[in-house]
């Protein structure tokens, strides 16, 4: 039987390694699909602690799976490591802390796995911020033999459950005909006008959307000079909703907005999907309850806030559709104005508050895994909920 105090002690012994890992990632931020140094550092730490590491999994050069434990386990727990950063902001989403706490939980359990007849995995997940790396890993079957997937995300609040919006990302291009904007505008076809009409169409569409739906975008190319009719314009958009059925219906209406703008101006439109479709989060209450009990045993206070407010999208949602998953958050600071994707959050994630969060998250994650290893009934309850929801 694995006791919680042994798990906590095991994490504490790893503290210097976990802090060093977090600080390295923070000082070497890498963008989606470019996390070469981050993946190399994480896999070297895991190898040094006896994990078998398989690199370049799921067709992604910076993805990996690290395994430890018995070959034919009764229970397999996966800890998800995220490690991509944001353009210009670095680790303003705290992925350095996610990766460090996940490897910390896995390494802390290592001495007990033989007696438990269990296995732990660290799944290195690139490109959460752009492209949805976990979606490729789900499609590659990496979660087929996993009983539960766990990770903790830093935030300015400690919360157990939060929904996630399904999302599609699109790139839109309009092709027109260049001409002199003063001398011969009648000979041109204005691609920028088509783009502006697109935004006007979408603004009209927003009036009839459900409250959970979002459409937002930016113009990435709007022409080269004011005296030339733009023959090319481009933009990127995200479409989001709480469920896939509404997302797909909304997607069709957004495409109609693009096509109507092209028809009105005489431009030609090309629409490209960016990355994979993000799925909504399937929360597992039974698994979350185990995590909450462990977090509170460590002295943390959980906030109970509306689960359907202040939502974003994450490829963890795709994982949650195929295996019981939790994605709780832990507060780095009590300053409500310090939010993810801000320079202030990046600064906090690289300091003492980040170190504290890594240890707390690693302990709660490892303790929750211990519950699943020790108690077949708990795992059965988690799986029954997953099958029924």
TORMI-527412 format. One record per atom (N, C-alpha, C): residue in one letter; x, y, z. Coordinates in steps of 0.001 Angstrom, whole numbers, padded with zeros to 6 digits, always signed. Layout:
BEGIN
AXYZ/...
***
This chain:
BEGIN
X+000849-001190+000000/X+000000+000000+000000/X+000889+001246+000000/X+000590+002167-000921/X+001349+003404-001026/X+000655+004494-000218/X+001363+005039+000751/X+000782+006046+001625/X+001156+007445+001148/X+000286+008390+001437/X+000445+009735+000905/X+001687+010443+001447/X+002047+010192+002692/X+003212+010883+003232/X+004494+010449+002523/X+004537+009192+002072/X+005689+008726+001303/X+005784+009457-000034/X+004646+009684-000639/X+004606+010409-001918/X+005104+011843-001735/X+004615+012501-000712/X+005013+013887-000456/X+006516+013975-000212/X+007029+013062+000586/X+008470+013040+000862/X+009260+012798-000417/X+008760+011913-001249/X+009434+011604-002513/X+009504+012828-003420/X+008438+013613-003463/X+008452+014842-004265/X+009439+015845-003676/X+009430+015991-002368/X+010342+016949-001729/X+011805+016625-002049/X+012136+015348-002112/X+013509+014960-002451/X+013909+015406-003852/X+012917+015571-004704/X+013177+015946-006094/X+013136+017459-006321/X+012951+018231-005269/X+012656+019654-005429/X+013720+020394-006231/X+014994+020143-005954/X+016040+020883-006669/X+016012+020569-008159/X+015743+019314-008510/X+015653+018927-009921/X+014457+019592-010587/X+013341+019635-009895/X+012132+020218-010469/X+012267+021731-010641/X+012868+022398-009657/X+013084+023839-009779/X+014024+024146-010949/X+015076+023357-011073/X+016026+023573-012166/X+015363+023355-013520/X+014500+022354-013593/X+013787+022085-014841/X+012875+023247-015198/X+012108+023706-014220/X+011194+024816-014460/X+011939+026065-014899/X+013046+026372-014241/X+013804+027585-014565/X+014454+027467-015953/X+014932+026273-016292/X+015529+026105-017628/X+014498+026372-018711/X+013326+025762-018575/X+012285+025969-019570/X+011882+027430-019649/X+011790+028065-018492/X+011383+029471-018456/X+012401+030367-019153/X+013675+030051-019001/X+014733+030868-019598/X+014963+030544-021066/X+014396+029429-021540/X+014578+029018-022936/X+013218+028756-023577/X+012380+029783-023692/X+011038+029579-024256/X+011113+029238-025745/X+010307+028267-026153/X+010281+027836-027547/X+008833+027738-028016/X+008602+028105-029264/X+007249+028140-029796/X+006770+026749-030196/X+005487+026660-030508/X+004849+025395-030862/X+005593+024698-031994/X+005824+023407-031800/X+006507+022523-032747/X+007998+022831-032889/X+008507+023774-032095/X+009925+024113-032149/X+010611+023887-030798/X+010036+023049-029963/X+010493+022905-028568/X+011656+021925-028462/X+012684+022133-029271/X+013789+021182-029325/X+014556+021097-028013/X+014989+022241-027493/X+015765+022245-026240/X+014908+021803-025057/X+013657+022211-025050/X+012760+021820-023948/X+012577+020311-023908/X+012289+019715-025059/X+012095+018261-025110/X+013383+017538-024746/X+014514+018068-025223/X+015800+017430-024923/X+016083+017476-023425/X+015812+018593-022789/X+016068+018718-021352/X+015163+017781-020563/X+013885+017782-020875/X+012938+016941-020140/X+013263+015462-020294/X+013553+015036-021503/X+013852+013610-021708/X+015163+013215-021030/X+016130+014134-020978/X+017394+013802-020302/X+017175+013623-018805/X+016321+014453-018216/X+016011+014298-016791/X+015310+012967-016536/X+014351+012642-017359/X+013608+011398-017185/X+014500+010175-017401/X+015352+010221-018390/X+016285+009110-018611/X+017205+008930-017410/X+017673+010044-016844/X+018567+009976-015692/X+017894+009337-014485/X+016554+009379-014451/X+015811+008772-013342/X+015247+007400-013703/X+015730+006807-014785/X+015395+005425-015090/X+014204+005207-015989/X+013679+006256-016602/X+012541+006095-017496/X+013002+005637-018881/X+012210+004787-019488/X+012410+004434-020891/X+011729+005506-021736/X+012471+006162-022595/X+011957+007299-023353/X+011889+006953-024836/X+010735+007195-025406/X+010533+007056-026848/X+010287+008453-027396/X+011136+008884-028302/X+011044+010240-028823/X+010349+010264-030182/X+009942+011466-030605/X+009313+011696-031914/X+008060+010837-032102/X+007232+010780-031096/X+006023+009958-031175/X+004906+010731-031872/X+003945+009994-032407/X+002779+010616-033023/X+003094+011475-034228/X+004262+011256-034831/X+004636+012057-035981/X+005098+013460-035642/X+005319+013738-034352/X+005741+015074-033915/X+007182+015017-033420/X+008085+015742-034036/X+009508+015643-033670/X+009820+016008-032227/X+009010+016864-031600/X+009306+017290-030225/X+008371+016645-029201/X+007669+015593-029596/X+006821+014836-028660/X+007580+013611-028165/X+007201+013121-026990/X+007849+011922-026447/X+006918+011220-025472/X+007239+009958-025197/X+006599+009207-024124/X+007700+008607-023262/X+007637+008842-021957/X+008577+008252-021010/X+007808+007306-020096/X+008267+006065-019997/X+007546+005044-019240/X+008424+004481-018133/X+007776+004135-017028/X+008447+003443-015931/X+007430+002571-015224/X+007902+001453-014669/X+007009+000528-013968/X+007045-000839-014613/X+006032-001635-014336/X+005996-003011-014834/X+005506-003032-016277/X+005819-004135-016975/X+005486-004247-018394/X+004006-004486-018650/X+003361-005219-017767/X+001935-005502-017940/X+001187-004998-016710/X+001013-003692-016636/X+000498-003073-015408/X-000994-003314-015201/X-001387-003290-013948/X-002812-003325-013622/X-003430-001945-013796/X-002629-000891-013608/X-003083+000498-013768/X-001965+001289-014435/X-002340+002125-015391/X-001388+003015-016058/X-001895+004447-015954/X-001070+005306-015380/X-001415+006717-015210/X-000478+007558-016070/X-001040+008455-016840/X-000242+009351-017682/X-000277+010763-017112/X+000897+011356-016987/X+001024+012765-016622/X+001403+013538-017885/X+000650+014574-018185/X+000852+015313-019424/X+001782+016498-019183/X+002815+016589-020001/X+003779+017693-019913/X+003598+018615-021114/X+003312+019868-020844/X+003277+020898-021883/X+004518+021764-021720/X+005078+022256-022832/X+006321+023024-022710/X+006526+024031-023831/X+005498+024300-024635/X+005657+025363-025629/X+005330+026710-024990/X+005877+027753-025589/X+005723+029113-025061/X+004967+029975-026074/X+004765+031231-025705/X+004006+032170-026524/X+004938+033154-027236/X+004577+033575-028445/X+005391+034570-029139/X+005514+035850-028315/X+006724+036321-028138/X+007087+037575-027460/X+006853+037559-025950/X+006005+036657-025451/X+005695+036637-024017/X+006383+035505-023260/X+006981+034565-023965/X+007615+033440-023289/X+006597+032561-022585/X+006930+032128-021356/X+006052+031198-020631/X+004981+031956-019842/X+004213+032754-020572/X+003128+033522-019965/X+001894+032668-019714/X+001946+031405-020080/X+000881+030460-019723/X+001390+029435-018695/X+002654+029566-018313/X+003193+028714-017254/X+003418+027270-017633/X+003677+027007-018913/X+003896+025613-019305/X+005181+025042-018721/X+006121+025897-018352/X+007307+025408-017650/X+006920+024728-016342/X+005858+025222-015716/X+005399+024641-014446/X+004621+023356-014677/X+003855+023308-015767/X+003109+022086-016088/X+004073+020933-016316/X+005079+021159-017149/X+006042+020099-017450/X+006781+019650-016193/X+007211+020605-015384/X+008006+020266-014198/X+007190+019503-013167/X+005939+019903-012955/X+005115+019190-011973/X+004729+017806-012472/X+004529+017658-013772/X+004168+016339-014303/X+005324+015354-014195/X+006534+015804-014551/X+007655+014868-014409/X+007944+014623-012936/X+007696+015628-012088/X+007910+015438-010650/X+006995+014378-010070/X+005722+014404-010454/X+004777+013395-009969/X+005182+012007-010423/X+005568+011893-011703/X+005945+010581-012236/X+007198+010046-011561/X+008203+010896-011393/X+009455+010442-010783/X+009271+010113-009311/X+008372+010826-008634/X+008130+010548-007215/X+007516+009173-006995/X+006757+008705-007956/X+006099+007401-007836/X+006993+006236-008222/X+008089+006542-008888/X+008949+005496-009440/X+009357+004419-008429/X+009766+004758-007193/X+010225+003711-006262/X+009139+002714-005842/X+007869+003050-006079/X+006771+002233-005565/X+006080+001382-006633/X+006458+001558-007895/X+005675+000977-008980/X+005742-000542-009032/X+006890-001108-008707/X+007013-002566-008754/X+006050-003221-007767/X+005988-002692-006554/X+005087-003259-005546/X+003630-003033-005920/X+003350-001947-006615/X+001975-001621-006987/X+001526-002327-008262/X+002483-002948-008975/X+002190-003543-010285/X+001603-002497-011222/X+002176-001289-011168/X+001646-000183-011958/X+002668+000396-012907/X+002198+001317-013733/X+003069+002020-014680/X+002678+003497-014700/X+003682+004349-014786/X+003433+005765-015019/X+004066+006151-016349/X+003442+007117-016976/X+003967+007663-018218/X+003998+009180-018119/X+005022+009760-018696/X+005019+011196-018954/X+004883+011338-020466/X+003813+011964-020888/X+003597+012171-022321/X+003953+013617-022629/X+005009+013788-023397/X+005466+015117-023783/X+004625+015652-024917/X+003904+016721-024645/X+002872+017230-025551/X+003265+018588-026111/X+003757+018649-027334/X+004101+019933-027938/X+002858+020720-028346/X+003070+021987-028608/X+002128+022803-029382/X+000726+022884-028797/X+000611+023150-027493/X-000723+023389-026949/X-001232+024753-027380/X-000317+025709-027501/X-000722+027079-027802/X-001149+027269-029252/X-000650+026449-030142/X-000979+026598-031558/X-000854+025249-032248/X-001933+024769-032811/X-001868+023540-033600/X-002435+022318-032919/X-002421+022287-031592/X-003032+021167-030882/X-002248+019880-030978/X-001043+019867-030425/X-000197+018675-030504/X-000820+017429-029910/X-001593+017582-028845/X-002200+016397-028218/X-003196+015709-029148/X-003764+016471-030072/X-004741+015882-030994/X-004055+014831-031867/X-002855+015147-032328/X-002083+014171-033107/X-001734+012954-032258/X-001439+013166-030980/X-001091+012055-030098/X-002309+011176-029814/X-003481+011798-029678/X-004719+011023-029519/X-004954+010177-030754/X-004825+010768-031929/X-005057+010040-033173/X-004055+008909-033377/X-002846+009097-032832/X-001817+008058-032951/X-002011+006921-031950/X-003000+007031-031070/X-003310+005954-030134/X-002487+005938-028876/X-001839+007051-028531/X-000967+007047-027352/X-001723+006897-026040/X-003026+007151-026044/X-003802+007056-024809/X-004643+005777-024750/X-004420+004876-025689/X-005270+003683-025798/X-005203+002804-024559/X-004051+002720-023911/X-003886+001840-022753/X-003685+002610-021450/X-004124+003868-021445/X-003988+004716-020259/X-005306+004726-019487/X-005221+004590-018160/X-006424+004577-017321/X-006864+005976-016905/X-005932+006895-016789/X-006273+008285-016430/X-005140+009187-016876/X-005504+010410-017298/X-004526+011414-017715/X-004650+012626-016800/X-003522+013099-016280/X-003525+014140-015263/X-002536+015245-015624/X-002920+016476-015369/X-002001+017607-015382/X-002619+018734-014575/X-001775+019670-014148/X-002228+020866-013425/X-001722+022085-014169/X-002625+023048-014386/X-002285+024274-015106/X-002192+025426-014115/X-001163+026255-014200/X-001100+027433-013330/X-002130+028479-013739/X-002549+029279-012778/X-003568+030294-013020/X-003458+031342-011921/X-004431+032253-011875/X-004523+033146-010721/X-005611+032685-009768/X-006153+031500-010019/X-007133+030877-009133/X-006845+029384-009033/X-007241+028800-007903/X-007174+027345-007752/X-008580+026806-007951/X-008772+026118-009077/X-010091+025631-009458/X-009990+024181-009916/X-011059+023433-009662/X-011058+022020-010040/X-011514+021791-011466/X-012657+022364-011804/X-013282+022070-013090/X-013498+023361-013870/X-013186+023293-015122/X-013456+024397-016026/X-013753+023786-017384/X-014801+024279-018022/X-015074+023809-019365/X-014012+024305-020329/X-014087+023841-021548/X-013215+024330-022612/X-014030+024384-023886/X-013819+025425-024651/X-014578+025617-025872/X-013987+024803-027014/X-014855+024112-027727/X-014426+023511-028983/X-014011+024626-029934/X-013032+024346-030812/X-012513+025431-031642/X-012048+024929-032993/X-012292+025747-034003/X-011672+025598-035314/X-010948+026894-035657/X-009740+026776-036175/X-008974+027941-036615/X-008881+027921-038140/X-009067+029092-038732/X-009096+029202-040183/X-008155+030298-040667/X-007608+030092-041848/X-006923+031151-042568/X-007737+031452-043820/X-007967+032731-044081/X-008784+033153-045218/X-007956+034073-046103/X-008019+033821-047415/X-007326+034651-048387/X-008320+035140-049440/X-008207+036404-049802/X-008985+036954-050913/X-008019+037401-052011/X-008371+037055-053232/X-007552+037400-054386/X-008360+038318-055302/X-007796+039492-055605/X-008467+040449-056475/X-007610+040818-057663/X-007650+042075-058052/X-006894+042563-059200/X-006366+043950-058873/X-005068+044139-059002/X-004444+045418-058695/X-004724+046431-059797/X-004823+047687-059377/X-004982+048785-060323/X-004637+050080-059594/X-004453+051162-060343/X-004167+052448-059716/X-005424+052925-058993/X-005290+053221-057718/X-006453+053537-056896/X-007089+054869-057250/X-006341+055777-057896/X-006896+057068-058295/X-007221+057117-059784/X-006284+056674-060619/X-006455+056814-062068/X-007389+055780-062666/X-007382+054550-062126/X-008186+053498-062760/X-008759+052519-061726/X-009464+053031-060712/X-010012+052111-059708/X-011036+051140-060293/X-011693+051549-061398/X-012730+050702-062000/X-012149+049445-062641/X-010853+049432-062820/X-010209+048254-063407/X-009735+047257-062342/X-009853+047604-061088/X-009364+046740-060017/X-010463+045933-059354/X-010059+044918-058639/X-010932+044135-057750/X-010282+044177-056376/X-010966+044756-055408/X-010350+045091-054128/X-010482+043941-053123/X-009370+043234-052930/X-009358+042108-051989/X-009543+042584-050553/X-009039+043787-050234/X-009197+044306-048874/X-010654+044644-048582/X-011364+045155-049591/X-012794+045397-049395/X-013517+044106-049047/X-013133+043017-049702/X-013738+041721-049392/X-013464+041325-047944/X-012248+041619-047488/X-011920+041275-046099/X-012706+042137-045124/X-012822+043440-045438/X-013581+044321-044552/X-015052+043911-044515/X-015599+043516-045664/X-016970+043010-045693/X-017106+041740-044862/X-016065+040914-044879/X-016079+039698-044047/X-016263+040050-042581/X-015494+041008-042095/X-015619+041417-040693/X-016994+042030-040429/X-017515+042782-041392/X-018858+043346-041233/X-019907+042242-041169/X-019778+041251-042028/X-020710+040115-042016/X-020652+039374-040684/X-019430+039154-040193/X-019270+038426-038932/X-019828+039224-037760/X-019651+040533-037792/X-020216+041369-036727/X-021735+041278-036706/X-022350+041198-037891/X-023805+041019-037940/X-024202+039638-037429/X-023416+038626-037778/X-023704+037262-037327/X-023640+037152-035805/X-022720+037878-035184/X-022542+037776-033726/X-023821+038102-032958/X-024693+038933-033519/X-025925+039290-032815/X-026836+038091-032595/X-026694+037083-033440/X-027577+035924-033361/X-026880+034670-032813/X-025754+034836-032163/X-025016+033693-031636/X-025419+033375-030200/X-025251+032111-029827/X-025367+031736-028419/X-024291+032441-027600/X-024552+032569-026313/X-023614+033297-025452/X-022261+032620-025346/X-022211+031301-025524/X-020940+030592-025382/X-020086+030646-026644/X-020619+031144-027759/X-019895+031131-029031/X-018994+032355-029158/X-017891+032159-029856/X-016934+033244-030085/X-016422+033157-031527/X-016293+034322-032154/X-015618+034435-033447/X-014664+035614-033337/X-013391+035391-033571/X-012446+036498-033486/X-011315+036272-034475/X-010756+037373-034983/X-009721+037239-035990/X-008904+038502-036168/X-007860+038374-036982/X-006976+039499-037290/X-006682+039489-038781/X-006471+040689-039347/X-006005+040801-040732/X-004481+040695-040727/X-003960+039764-041478/X-002509+039565-041535/X-001886+040201-042771/X-002695+040507-043765/X-002201+041179-044967/X-003341+042008-045545/X-003144+043320-045652/X-004200+044185-046146/X-003791+045071-047295/X-002696+044752-047971/X-002235+045575-049085/X-000857+046138-048847/X-000330+046815-049884/X+001055+047287-049828/X+001200+048799-049888/X+000261+049490-050537/X+000339+050952-050647/X-001067+051498-050850/X-001363+052681-050311/X-002740+053195-050402/X-003161+053585-051817/X-002197+053770-052729/X-002571+054123-054093/X-002637+052923-055034/X-002621+051720-054448/X-002780+050490-055231/X-004008+049745-054712/X-004922+049417-055605/X-006047+048558-055211/X-005473+047227-054746/X-005719+046821-053487/X-005123+045571-052996/X-005638+044353-053774/X-004702+043605-054346/X-005089+042382-055052/X-005003+041147-054160/X-004612+041370-052888/X-004501+040242-051965/X-004764+040730-050541/X-005521+039961-049806/X-005740+040213-048377/X-005863+038872-047669/X-005407+038809-046436/X-005442+037552-045689/X-005773+037833-044227/X-006348+036847-043579/X-006705+036966-042159/X-006711+035586-041526/X-006671+035588-040192/X-006795+034347-039411/X-007947+034524-038429/X-008741+033469-038306/X-009911+033504-037437/X-009950+032261-036555/X-010573+032422-035387/X-010911+031293-034518/X-012423+031288-034305/X-013024+030117-034396/X-014451+029924-034136/X-014555+028981-032950/X-015349+029358-031941/X-015426+028558-030716/X-016876+028395-030267/X-017139+027261-029617/X-018450+026999-029018/X-018294+025884-027992/X-019290+025754-027111/X-019193+024768-026033/X-019372+023329-026495/X-020040+023125-027639/X-020237+021756-028108/X-019936+021673-029600/X-019602+020481-030048/X-019176+020296-031427/X-020309+020529-032416/X-021523+020130-032066/X-022633+020290-032995/X-022836+021766-033346/X-022829+022624-032322/X-023010+024052-032585/X-021786+024634-033285/X-020596+024154-032933/X-019386+024620-033611/X-019474+024349-035110/X-019923+023153-035471/X-020000+022804-036892/X-021043+023651-037611/X-022174+023917-036957/X-023196+024774-037561/X-022665+026196-037724/X-021953+026676-036715/X-021391+028018-036766/X-020316+028113-037849/X-019543+027065-037994/X-018514+027028-039025/X-019122+027229-040407/X-020238+026573-040673/X-020902+026728-041966/X-021371+028171-042189/X-021862+028806-041144/X-022336+030188-041273/X-021170+031154-041474/X-020047+030886-040837/X-018868+031721-041030/X-018356+031599-042468/X-018332+030389-042992/X-017919+030211-044387/X-018826+031003-045320/X-020119+031041-045015/X-021054+031811-045839/X-020721+033301-045801/X-020250+033796-044663/X-019833+035202-044566/X-018643+035476-045482/X-017680+034564-045513/X-016525+034721-046403/X-016971+034731-047872/X-017797+033760-048217/X-018203+033597-049608/X-019070+034771-050079/X-019911+035293-049177/X-020742+036439-049537/X-019878+037668-049819/X-018820+037854-049039/X-017923+038990-049262/X-017216+038861-050601/X-016812+037662-050940/X-016172+037446-052237/X-017148+037723-053372/X-018367+037243-053229/X-019380+037427-054274/X-019695+038909-054470/X-019773+039655-053378/X-020124+041069-053455/X-019041+041904-054131/X-017794+041526-053987/X-016683+042335-054500/X-016083+041801-055791/X-016418+040571-056143/X-015809+039958-057316/X-014479+039304-057043/X-014059+039272-055784/X-012798+038624-055431/X-012994+037110-055370/X-011873+036421-055366/X-011867+034971-055184/X-011416+034671-053761/X-012060+033710-053118/X-011726+033390-051732/X-011137+031996-051630/X-010144+031844-050766/X-009574+030548-050432/X-009577+030408-048916/X-010087+029285-048412/X-010248+029063-046971/X-009452+027826-046577/X-008625+027958-045565/X-007773+026859-045123/X-007980+026632-043630/X-008140+025384-043231/X-008205+025084-041802/X-006798+025051-041235/X-006583+025713-040109/X-005288+025726-039427/X-005305+024710-038299/X-004456+023714-038378/X-004383+022729-037315/X-005631+021862-037248/X-005813+021215-036121/X-006890+020270-035926/X-008028+020911-035121/X-009142+020243-035107/X-010300+020722-034358/X-010138+020399-032875/X-010236+021435-032050/X-010169+021247-030595/X-011551+020833-030088/X-011578+019846-029206/X-012842+019363-028662/X-013114+019977-027285/X-014372+019996-026873/X-014684+020520-025529/X-014153+019595-024439/X-014073+020138-023235/X-013569+019374-022094/X-014664+018483-021523/X-014337+017213-021333/X-015232+016258-020677/X-014726+016084-019244/X-015312+016828-018320/X-014851+016808-016926/X-015210+015489-016262/X-014298+014974-015442/X-014544+013752-014685/X-014614+014115-013206/X-015844+014121-012671/X-016062+014583-011292/X-015408+013669-010263/X-015463+012362-010513/X-014889+011416-009550/X-013379+011598-009443/X-012732+011758-010578/X-011291+011964-010576/X-010946+013320-009959/X-011756+014322-010258/X-011539+015639-009677/X-011703+015651-008172/X-012631+014852-007669/X-012847+014797-006222/X-011623+014215-005509/X-010996+013216-006117/X-009769+012659-005537/X-008680+013734-005478/X-008537+014461-006581/X-007517+015500-006629/X-007803+016594-005609/X-009060+016993-005474/X-009418+018043-004517/X-009062+017627-003092/X-009383+016399-002734/X-009072+015938-001375/X-007574+016000-001110/X-006783+015641-002097/X-005331+015670-001923/X-004803+017095-001880/X-005357+017961-002702/X-004924+019351-002709/X-005249+020029-001378/X-006445+019755-000863/X-006828+020341+000418/X-006007+019762+001566/X-005609+018482+001443/X-004741+017888+002462/X-003385+018570+002505/X-002999+019185+001396/X-001745+019937+001336/X-001907+021384+001794/X-003122+021745+002199/X-003367+023081+002715/X-003841+024088+001691/X-004175+023646+000483/X-004649+024553-000555/X-006162+024735-000454/X-006621+025932-000765/X-008051+026227-000761/X-008555+026282-002195/X-009575+025480-002483/X-010140+025408-003827/X-011276+026418-003955/X-011260+027206-005014/X-012342+028149-005291/X-013417+027461-006130/X-014652+027802-005869/X-015775+027252-006631/X-016380+028384-007455/X-015973+028468-008694/X-016407+029522-009607/X-017195+028889-010750/X-017984+029679-011480/X-018762+029116-012585/X-017869+028410-013603/X-018253+027200-013952/X-017424+026389-014845/X-017550+026792-016305/X-018573+027575-016644/X-018821+027935-018036/X-018504+029388-018337/X-017690+030009-017486/X-017314+031405-017702/X-015798+031527-017858/X-015386+032567-018599/X-013969+032852-018831/X-013260+031641-019432/X-013834+031106-020494/X-013325+029871-021089/X-012420+030147-022279/X-011447+029285-022459/X-010633+029249-023656/X-010771+027885-024296/X-009792+027525-025088/X-009774+026213-025740/X-008438+025549-025458/X-008446+024227-025354/X-007225+023479-025114/X-007337+022103-025743/X-006213+021594-026231/X-006223+020241-026789/X-006316+019167-025709/X-006288+019559-024440/X-006592+018598-023370/X-008034+018116-023517/X-008894+018966-024088/X-010266+018544-024340/X-010332+017298-025206/X-009475+017197-026204/X-009455+016006-027060/X-009026+014771-026285/X-008066+014952-025375/X-007643+013829-024524/X-008795+013383-023637/X-009537+014349-023087/X-010616+014030-022150/X-011752+013257-022805/X-011818+013273-024127/X-012860+012529-024821/X-012520+011053-024972/X-011243+010678-024749/X-010836+009277-024950/X-010356+008600-023673/X-010084+009367-022601/X-009614+008778-021348/X-010014+009714-020210/X-010357+009196-019029/X-010656+010078-017899/X-009499+011047-017646/X-009838+012329-017559/X-008809+013374-017530/X-009209+014467-016542/X-008207+015021-015856/X-008442+016242-015085/X-007457+017309-015533/X-007913+018561-015451/X-007129+019711-015893/X-007367+020867-014912/X-007142+020627-013611/X-007378+021688-012621/X-006325+022784-012733/X-006591+023897-012064/X-005621+024992-012034/X-005179+025240-010600/X-003998+025814-010480/X-003474+026178-009165/X-002998+027624-009230/X-003307+028378-008196/X-003008+029803-008188/X-001526+030053-007943/X-000929+030880-008810/X+000438+031333-008585/X+000469+032552-007684/X-000592+033348-007735/X-000643+034609-007010/X-002089+034905-006643/X-002296+035697-005623/X-003650+036105-005269/X-004034+037417-005936/X-003207+037896-006854/X-003495+039132-007588/X-004351+038791-008807/X-005620+039141-008756/X-006563+038747-009800/X-006226+039364-011150/X-005480+040481-011134/X-005161+041138-012404/X-004009+040457-013148/X-003303+039538-012487/X-002208+038813-013134/X-002794+037570-013784/X-003039+037656-015075/X-003747+036604-015791/X-002829+035935-016799/X-003205+034714-017193/X-002452+033986-018210/X-002324+034817-019479/X-001247+034571-020194/X-000958+035250-021460/X-000658+036736-021252/X-000049+037044-020108/X+000406+038407-019847/X+001864+038363-019402/X+002567+039479-019608/X+003969+039552-019206/X+004118+039380-017693/X+003162+039899-016937/X+003220+039766-015477/X+003133+038300-015055/X+002288+037522-015749/X+002157+036105-015416/X+003449+035360-015737/X+004063+035707-016861/X+005325+035066-017223/X+006385+035311-016152/X+006418+036526-015630/X+007397+036853-014599/X+007169+036023-013337/X+005919+035904-012916/X+005603+035128-011712/X+005939+033653-011924/X+005683+033152-013138/X+005919+031727-013421/X+007390+031353-013344/X+008266+032350-013440/X+009692+032064-013373/X+010327+032329-012025/X+009505+032589-011008/X+010044+032928-009699/X+009672+031959-008599/X+009747+032458-007364/X+009500+031611-006195/X+008076+031084-006157/X+007117+031884-006613/X+005733+031413-006645/X+005579+030242-007594/X+006310+030280-008699/X+006296+029150-009621/X+006885+027898-008998/X+007968+028051-008238/X+008565+026901-007551/X+007573+026263-006578/X+006887+027102-005824/X+005898+026580-004866/X+004798+025819-005598/X+004340+026377-006724/X+003271+025733-007474/X+003717+024384-008033/X+004950+024297-008491/X+005471+023034-009015/X+005416+021952-007946/X+005904+022257-006752/X+005909+021251-005681/X+004495+020852-005282/X+003622+021836-005109/X+002244+021537-004705/X+001536+020703-005757/X+001674+021097-007013/X+001011+020359-008090/X+001564+018952-008214/X+002876+018805-008144/X+003485+017475-008260/X+003005+016562-007137/X+002916+017096-005926/X+002451+016286-004797/X+000996+015860-004975/X+000133+016810-005333/X-001282+016482-005498/X-001498+015498-006644/X-000742+015662-007728/X-000839+014731-008854/X-000401+013321-008438/X+000735+013240-007764/X+001241+011929-007346/X+000318+011275-006317/X-000238+012069-005419/X-001174+011524-004425/X-002445+011002-005089/X-002903+011700-006117/X-004097+011252-006828/X-003818+009960-007576/X-002649+009869-008199/X-002263+008611-008836/X-002182+007487-007810/X-001677+007806-006617/X-001604+006796-005554/X-002993+006274-005199/X-003988+007165-005176/X-005364+006720-004928/X-005809+005705-005968/X-005490+005964-007224/X-005915+005069-008301/X-005153+003756-008263/X-003873+003801-007889/X-003098+002571-007762/X-003577+001721-006584/X-003876+002392-005470/X-004198+001683-004233/X-005628+001175-004171/X-006536+001832-004864/X-007957+001550-004671/X-008628+001234-006007/X-008784-000023-006350/X-009450-000387-007604/X-010873+000171-007692/X-011530+000305-006530/X-012899+000826-006540/X-012928+002282-006999/X-011916+003061-006596/X-011853+004467-007010/X-011676+004571-008514/X-010786+003747-009050/X-010576+003759-010496/X-011824+003296-011233/X-012513+002325-010676/X-013744+001836-011297/X-014809+002933-011338/X-014914+003701-010252/X-015874+004801-010217/X-015543+005854-011272/X-014256+006162-011402/X-013806+007122-012416/X-014171+006634-013805/X-013917+005369-014080/X-014179+004825-015398/X-015690+004728-015686/X-016465+004381-014681/X-017914+004312-014867/X-018480+005676-015215/X-018013+006707-014538/X-018485+008056-014876/X-018103+008417-016303/X-016867+008102-016677/X-016414+008409-018028/X-017283+007708-019079/X-017633+006466-018824/X-018429+005701-019787/X-019857+006205-019880/X-020367+006778-018805/X-021783+007155-018754/X-022035+008591-019225/X-021043+009448-019142/X-021259+010862-019479/X-021129+011075-020984/
***
